[in-house]
Amino acid sequence: MAANTLTLLPDYPISIGNRRLAVGALTGPTSYTTITTGSPPTGGQTILASQFGMKYIESVSCSVSDDGQYTAFWTPASASHNGVTSGILGWTSFGGSELGGATNLSARTVRVTVIGR
């Protein structure tokens, strides 16, 4: 059985005191694009560190949508083990699979919590 490995981001573990945390309500896209795997993956909904008053994103957590029907997950736009300037959110049905392309999510919002610097 292979060993369970973990690669920490630089400067971790840390207290939240030397990082920034922001929470925002994010509206979904008018026409969602299904994520295509790769390094980095493409599609989804792009989020930028600058949208949250930051230079770099280190971690993102998303809530269930305002109607309880959807949720989102985040992946960085780079394979780097450092903070990134952007990433993408993939939207899924709550407890289910990723949404199909062209799904209109513009009437939905999720709360997004970002830790970065």
Secondary structure as GFF3:
##gff-version 3
##sequence-region A 1 117
A	DSSP	three_ten_helix	16	18	.	.	.	ID=ss1
A	DSSP	beta_strand	20	27	.	.	.	ID=ss2
A	DSSP	beta_strand	45	48	.	.	.	ID=ss3
A	DSSP	three_ten_helix	49	52	.	.	.	ID=ss4
A	DSSP	beta_strand	57	62	.	.	.	ID=ss5
A	DSSP	beta_strand	70	76	.	.	.	ID=ss6
A	DSSP	beta_strand	86	93	.	.	.	ID=ss7
A	DSSP	beta_strand	109	116	.	.	.	ID=ss8
###
